[in-house]
Amino acid sequence: MTTAQPEPLATPSNDGTSVTRAPDELFASMVDSVRTVLYADRTTVVLAVACFAAGGHLLVEDLPGLGKTTLAKALARSVGLGFRRVQFTADLLPADVTGAMVLDPATRTPVFRPGPVFTNVLMADELNRASPRAQSALLEAMEERQVTVDGTTMALPRPFLVVATQNPYDAAGTSPLPHGQRDRFLLRLSLGYPTRADEDDLLAGTDPAELLAQLEPAVTPNELAALMAVVAGVSVAPPARTYVLDLVAATRTHPAVRVGASPRAALSVLRAARALAVANGRTYVNADDILAVAPAALAHRILLHGGDETAGEGGQRVVAEILDVVGAPLGTAPAHQGQGAVG
């Protein structure tokens, strides 16, 4: 069977000429850019870039000092878009995120002062250290790409992407994110400890903070927009949809699960799988794409009996069990069984 390849994307260069790069080349450029400053597993970085290419929000959960902030900043810098950072703390107010009406001293009339949410890439650092009230300031922005203040609704810039970091739920001073907010993140990733070789490279190399400050965009905003359009147009055949439906249905009947994955979760699996298909040079989703994204797309969306999901591991175990039991239907063209390819 001949594999369909995405068409190269023509984008203007600095001198006005046209530069053509294939979608998978753009994707790989972003991955390579992030990995110049972050010593992390390539699979994790690929999934993070896939989240961006799919136009989704990313939640990065791990212990302090493992590179969560570096990943968020590197992703933003790699795409050359507007970037703002909010440090979420216990005393943060919703208006500190969305903005507020203030009195203009010159005209003595109220005017809207936009908050940091009015950007392309918003880094919500240590999101679960803020109060539930402050966390809720992002709900409308993440779902509808707009903000309502004093009855007035204002659209956010496009694209609008949230990269949130959080410490494990049992860390001191944290407030678990409500289920509805976790469900708005396309993927949740954990970096984990680097390998010994990577950690040695980290010790021997330049300070990652210096490298990050010098990081240049790997793609232009126009290229990112074109890449996102290609991802949105990737074909999903009925057998691939059946596979996703089977996985989501299994989360709703698993004996350890109290609340299974939502229809939004099924859509998220397909959005992320489309991005991986493009990363692998295809115009259609296969079983490997779905296998690769399912843990990161589903584990944070299910609620378990006894609240085990607050440990961050219960959902991963359940999804792993489901992937072992639910087989891919014929026609999804898996490259191999058991482990998904991610570029």
VENTA-V373768 format. One record per pair of residues at least 4 apart in sequence whose ideal C-beta (glycine too) atoms are under 8 Angstrom apart, sorted by the first residue. I is the first residue (numbers start at 1). GAP is how many residues later the second one is. Records with the same first field share a line. If there is no record, write none. Layout:
I=GAP  GAP
//
This chain:
1=332
3=278  279
4=278  279  280
5=17  276  277  278
6=16  17  18  224  272  275  276  277
7=15  16
8=12  13  14  15
9=11  12  13  14  17  214  217  218  221
10=8  9  10
11=7  8  9  10  209  211  212  215
12=4  5  6  7  210
13=4  5  6
21=4  5  8  202
22=4  259
23=4  203  204  207  208  255
24=4  254  255  256  257
25=4
26=4  193  197  198  200  201
27=4  22  23  26  200  248  251  252  316
28=4  251  315
29=4  49  189  190
30=4  19  22  23  45  48  49  188  189
31=4  11  14  15  18  312
32=4  186
33=41  44  45  182  183  184  185
34=4  11  14  15  37  40  41  44
35=5  7  10
36=175  179
37=33  37  171  174  175  178
38=7  29  32  33  36  170
39=28  155  159  160  162  163  169
40=4  5  27  31  151  152  154  158
41=4  150  151
42=4  300  301
43=4  249  299
44=4  145  146  147  148
45=4  26
46=4  230  233  296  297
47=4  140  142  225  245  246  249  295
48=4  10  12  23  27  139  141
49=4  26  29  226  230
50=4  137  222  225  226  229  243  292
51=5  6  7  135  136  221  224
52=4  6  23  27  109  172
53=171  174  175  178  222  225  226
54=132  174  177  217  218  220  221
55=104  106  173  176  177  216
56=105  129  130  131  212  215  216
57=85  104  105  106  107  127  128  129
58=14  17  103  104  105  106  127  128  129  130  131
59=68  105  106  107  123  126  128  129  130  241
60=8  11  12  103  104  105  106  128  129  130  131
61=7  104  105  106  107  127  128  129  251
62=4  5  6  105  106  128  129  130
63=104  105
64=103
66=125  126  127  128
67=4  124  141
68=4  97  123
69=4  54  56  96
70=4  138  142
71=4  92  120
72=4  51  53  91  93
73=4  10  12  50  139
74=4  138  141
75=4  46  88
76=5  7  45  47  87
77=6  135  138  139  140
78=137  139  140  141
79=41  42  138  139  140  142  145
80=137  139  140  141  144
81=38  39  40  78  140  143
82=37  38  39  75
83=36  37  38  39  40
84=32  33  34  35  37  38  39
85=31  37  38  40
86=6  10  11  30  31  36  37  38  39
87=5  38  39
88=4  36  37  38  39  40  41  42  46  47
89=37  40  41
90=39  40  41  83
92=4  5  38  39  42
93=4  40  41
94=4  39  40  42  43
95=4  5  20  42  54
96=19  38  41
97=18  19  20  37  40  41
98=17  19  39  43  49  51
99=13  14  15  16  18  19  48  50
100=12  13  15  49
101=9  10  11  12  48  49
102=8  9  10  11
103=5  6  7  8
104=4  5  6  7
107=4
112=37  40  42
114=4  40
115=32
116=6
117=5  20  21  24  30  39
118=29  36  38  39
119=38  41
120=37  38  39  40  41
121=40  41  42
122=19  38  39  40  41
123=39  40  41  42
124=14  38  39  40  41
125=39  40
126=4  39  40  41
127=8  11  37  38  39  50
128=7  38  39  41  46  47  48  49
129=37  38  44  45  46
130=4  5  45
131=4  44
132=4  43  46
133=4
135=40  42  43  46
136=42  45
137=4
138=4  24  26  43
139=4  41  42  45
140=4  6  7  8
141=4  5  6  15  19  21
142=20  39  42  43
143=41
145=10  11  13  15
146=7  8  9  10
147=6  7  9
148=4  5  6
149=5
156=4
159=65  66  69
162=23
164=21
166=8  11
167=4  7
168=6  143  144
169=5  7  141  142  143
170=4  140  141
176=134
177=4  5
178=4
179=4  80  122  124
180=4
181=4
182=6  118  119
183=79  81  82  118
185=115
186=82  85  86  111
187=81  85  106  109  110
188=108  111  112
189=107
190=122
193=6
194=4  5  8
195=4
196=4
197=4
198=4
199=4
200=4
201=4
202=6
205=6
206=4  5
207=4
208=4
209=4
210=4
211=4
219=4  5  8
220=4
221=4
222=4
223=4
224=4
225=4
226=4
227=4  51
228=4
229=4
230=4  48
231=40  43  44  47
232=42
233=50
234=40  43  44  48  49  50  51
235=48  49  50
236=4  5  34  37  38  48  49
237=4  47  48  94  95
238=4  93
239=4  89  90  91  92  93
240=4  30  33  44  45  46  47  50  91  92
241=4  29
242=4  87
243=4  44  47  83  85  86  89
244=4  22  25  26  29  46
245=4  21
246=4  80  83
247=4  14  22  43  47  51  75  76  79
248=4  12  13  15  17  18  21  50
249=4  11
250=4  72  75  76
251=6  9  10  14  47  51  67  68  71
252=5  8  9
253=4  7
254=6  64  67  68
256=48  49  52  58  62
257=45  46  47  48  61
258=45  46  47
259=43  44
260=42
261=4  5  37  40  41
262=4  39
263=4
264=4  37
265=4  32  33  36
266=4
267=4
268=4  29  33
269=4  21  24  25  28  29
270=4  15
271=4
272=4  21  24  25
273=4  12  16  17  19  20
274=4  11  15
275=4
276=4  12  13  16  17  64  65  66  67
277=5  6  7  8  9  12
278=4  5
279=63  64
280=9  61  63
282=4
284=49
285=4  5  47
286=4  46  47  48  49
287=4  41  45  46  47  53
288=4  46  47  48  52  53
289=4  51  52
290=4  38  42  50
291=32  37  43  47  48  49
292=48  49  50
293=4  47
294=4  25  29  46
295=4  21  24  25  28
297=4
298=4  17  21
299=16  17  19  20
300=9  15
301=14
302=7  13  16  17
303=4  6
304=4  5  10  11  14
308=5  6  7
309=5  6
312=4
313=4
314=4
315=4
316=4
317=4
318=4
319=4
320=4
321=4
322=4
328=4  6  9
335=6
336=5
//
